[in-house]
Amino acid sequence: MNNYLIVVDMQKDFITGPLGTEEAVRILPLVKERIDKALEDGEKVIFTRDTHFENYMDTQEGKKLPVMHCIEGTSGWGIDEGLMDYVDNGDAFIINKVTFGSRTLAEFLAAENEFNPIEKVTLVGLCTDICVISNALTVKAFLPEVPIIVDSSLCAGVTPASHENALEAMKMCQIDVI
């Protein structure tokens, strides 16, 4: 079995920080339970970490979303401590990304698939309507024949409405939304 669980941007700035939401706080313990199940079932776990720098406000994203967040090295950039334990004990690793979707993640999974075919990739995390959808579609582009799953109960969007819109968009792009 070669399955992956991708935990997207479960960082402090998206949970309780300047871009945090009640929904993000609510899913946090559920994401932890899902990671435990993944490891128990032999799935490989990868975290993505939104990573910006001091010049964020001068970037295209900063001009369109003028909220300083996930600045490398700050507390808010960090993955929630309860989830970071998985990285610290070697059960998971992190891929930093400087934009919504991670080409590095998709290329890594595509390379893995060449040597050991991947049965499925599941994504959970934040924000459904920005980084989860971007990573799901990026991975789907690199692995068009691998089932890509998004667990909607373990994701949160900027708003509940934009969360639902993103889920519908992913369904149209052959992402399996559960």
Salt bridges, closest charged atoms under 4 A:
ASP9 OD2 - LYS97 NZ 2.88
ASP41 OD2 - LYS37 NZ 2.51
GLU43 OE2 - ARG34 NH1 2.88
ASP50 OD2 - HIS52 NE2 2.94
ASP50 OD2 - HIS69 NE2 3.27
ASP50 OD1 - LYS97 NZ 3.70
GLU61 OE2 - HIS52 NE2 3.38
GLU61 OE2 - HIS69 NE2 3.47
GLU81 OE2 - LYS12 NZ 2.73
GLU107 OE2 - ARG103 NE 3.69
GLU168 OE2 - LYS171 NZ 3.03
